[in-house]
Amino acid sequence: LFNAKYIITKMNSLRLAAQRTIGTRCMSTAAANSSLDRMQTAENFQAVLDKFAQIRACAVLRTPTSEACPKAMQAAIDGGFKIVEFTLTTPDCLEHLSNFRSKYDGDVMVGCGTILTTEDAEAAVDAGSEFIITPVMLPDVIEWCKERNIVCVPGCQTPTELVNAYRHGAPLQKLFPGVTGGPMWVKAVSSALPFLSINPTSGVDLDNAGDYLRMGAASVGLVA
């Protein structure tokens, strides 16, 4: 009887100690997440996805000179685009991005593309980027964005890359270049993997954008 009471007391002590440890770990994790730099709200994250689902078309800007950038982007917005992407290959990209975010905040959603590192992503978010686009599948950038409730749309070329991007936390996946497979490729892949949200970019134009969307693309990116 003495041994049974001892064992029960010991087990209760161990259980309480384990609960305290788990509680401490949970609080530490929550504190770490809440203290992440550049953290966005879940509402912001969902709002970006909702805008992509509603508009389904993004103007992707890449100009050889800084002077051409604001003129080209203004033309795209005047033409009706409500989602736009500046790319880091454009001179003074982040300066222009910041200016347009301030000018059209709440009306036009502004993002940044050709992101290759988490440092690039940090700089883009600091400039006002509402979403992040990468030209290739970069798990470290995807996960950095996921931890901070920032929508990341990584570039992918194969079904395997699309699925891996999704598993790493990318809610949208950019098919780049989109012209490689064409609308029927999108139909085949989206039918087999319906949980993907494929965004063909580069090679999409006014003549085939409708075909991509009808064949299962969640949205499209227009570069030319």
C-alpha positions, 0 to 999 in steps of 0.5 A: 500500500505504501509503495502504491501511494508512493508511485501514485504521488510520484506519477502525479508530480511527474504529470504536473512537471510535464504540464508546466514544461509544455505550458512554458514551451507553448508560451515561449513559442507564442511569444517568439511568434508574436515578436517576429519582425514584419509580422502581419495579421491573419486578416491581412493574409486572407485579404491578399488571397481574397483579392487574388481570387476576386481579380485573378490578374496581376500586372508584372512590371519589368523596365530597363530604366528607373524613369520608365517604371512609374510611367509603365505602372501608371499605364497598367493601373489606368488600364484597370489592373487592381493587382500589380507587381514591381520586380527587383530587376527594375532600377529603384524598384523599391522606391517606386513600389513605396510611392505607388503603395502610398498613392493607391493603398486600399485600392490597388494591391502592390507586391514585389517580385524577383525576390531571391533571399529573405533579405530581399523579402524584408526590404520589399515588405519594409517598402510596403509590398503586400505580397512576395513573388519569387522566380523559382521555388525557394523554401527559405523565403516561402517559410519566412513569409509563412511564419509572418502571415505574408503571402508568397507566390513562388515560381515553379515549373513542374508538378513536383515543384508546385506541390513542394511549394504548397507543402512549404506554405505557399497558398498560390504557386506561380507557373513560370514561365507559363508559356512552357506548358500552355493552358492544357498543361494547367488543366491536366495538373490542376485536375490531378492536383486540385488543391493547388492554386496555379498562377501562370506568368510570362507567356500569358497575354490577352489572346490566351489569358481566358484559356488559362483561366478556363483551364483551371488557373487560379489567376494569371500574371501578365508581363508583356 
